[in-house]
Amino acid sequence: MNILVTYASMTGTAEFVSEELHDQLEGMGLSSTLLDMGDLDIEQIKAFDKVIICSSSYGAGDVPSNGAKFYKALTEAQLDLSSIDFAVCGIGDGSYVHTFCGAAKKFQAALQQAKANEFSEALFHDCRKDDEPEVKAVEWVTDIFAGCPT
Ligand SMILES: Cc1cc2nc3c(=O)[nH]c(=O)nc-3n(C[C@H](O)[C@H](O)[C@H](O)COP(=O)(O)O)c2cc1C
């Protein structure tokens, strides 16, 4: 299985979480590729069996700047991503009551709109309640891929 972990991150938290996800997947014997979303072209995601989108939020639930180009491509084109399996890992802060994990939810909605298949329930992590998002994220990804053939 060929997994892509890609991150949209402003100050490095979602990037760090993604590195931990990637390391965990590799440790489980799975093939994982880690990419900055700023370096990711929309067509590239079709080469992967599973795509994990990890994003923090800025402004009022906005996508971090390194994810803007990818998000624009995701929403502007009439895409058919029905061949894509994805899961979303949102890193946010619950004090942003109305826009908690807003960017991750935007990615989720855009992928659903493009008919991609959400293969796991999203993780929306609240860093206000728990400042170790990488621990929860690693548990989340381990549960998802436990027992998967390598
Ligand atoms: C100016 C600013 C705006 C933010 N807006 C939101 C928001 O709308 N929703 C949310 O859940 N978190 C919001 N956050 C919290 C960040 O997403 C959170 O701190 C996250 O861990 C940052 O991850 P990063 O380092 O990967 O960018 C905001 C943080 C800042 C500094």
PDBQT file of the ligand as one rigid body, heavy atoms in Angstrom, charges set to zero:
ROOT
HETATM    1  C1  LIG A 201      -3.906  34.017  13.911  1.00  0.00    +0.000 C 
HETATM    2  C2  LIG A 201      -4.363  32.617  14.188  1.00  0.00    +0.000 A 
HETATM    3  C3  LIG A 201      -5.598  32.184  13.709  1.00  0.00    +0.000 A 
HETATM    4  C4  LIG A 201      -6.047  30.892  13.979  1.00  0.00    +0.000 A 
HETATM    5  N1  LIG A 201      -7.282  30.489  13.521  1.00  0.00    +0.000 NA
HETATM    6  C5  LIG A 201      -7.743  29.259  13.829  1.00  0.00    +0.000 A 
HETATM    7  C6  LIG A 201      -9.037  28.851  13.420  1.00  0.00    +0.000 A 
HETATM    8  O1  LIG A 201      -9.788  29.585  12.778  1.00  0.00    +0.000 OA
HETATM    9  N2  LIG A 201      -9.443  27.605  13.755  1.00  0.00    +0.000 N 
HETATM   10  C7  LIG A 201      -8.676  26.747  14.486  1.00  0.00    +0.000 A 
HETATM   11  O2  LIG A 201      -9.111  25.641  14.785  1.00  0.00    +0.000 OA
HETATM   12  N3  LIG A 201      -7.426  27.102  14.878  1.00  0.00    +0.000 NA
HETATM   13  C8  LIG A 201      -6.950  28.335  14.571  1.00  0.00    +0.000 A 
HETATM   14  N4  LIG A 201      -5.692  28.711  14.976  1.00  0.00    +0.000 N 
HETATM   15  C9  LIG A 201      -4.881  27.765  15.746  1.00  0.00    +0.000 C 
HETATM   16  C10 LIG A 201      -3.842  27.022  14.896  1.00  0.00    +0.000 C 
HETATM   17  O3  LIG A 201      -4.436  26.309  13.828  1.00  0.00    +0.000 OA
HETATM   18  C11 LIG A 201      -3.128  26.046  15.835  1.00  0.00    +0.000 C 
HETATM   19  O4  LIG A 201      -2.344  26.800  16.744  1.00  0.00    +0.000 OA
HETATM   20  C12 LIG A 201      -2.253  25.035  15.123  1.00  0.00    +0.000 C 
HETATM   21  O5  LIG A 201      -1.702  24.148  16.067  1.00  0.00    +0.000 OA
HETATM   22  C13 LIG A 201      -1.135  25.693  14.348  1.00  0.00    +0.000 C 
HETATM   23  O6  LIG A 201      -0.519  24.689  13.577  1.00  0.00    +0.000 OA
HETATM   24  P1  LIG A 201       0.668  24.982  12.535  1.00  0.00    +0.000 P 
HETATM   25  O7  LIG A 201       1.860  25.326  13.337  1.00  0.00    +0.000 OA
HETATM   26  O8  LIG A 201       0.824  23.715  11.794  1.00  0.00    +0.000 OA
HETATM   27  O9  LIG A 201       0.227  26.080  11.626  1.00  0.00    +0.000 OA
HETATM   28  C14 LIG A 201      -5.241  29.998  14.721  1.00  0.00    +0.000 A 
HETATM   29  C15 LIG A 201      -3.976  30.438  15.193  1.00  0.00    +0.000 A 
HETATM   30  C16 LIG A 201      -3.546  31.716  14.931  1.00  0.00    +0.000 A 
HETATM   31  C17 LIG A 201      -2.195  32.158  15.460  1.00  0.00    +0.000 C 
ENDROOT
TORSDOF 0
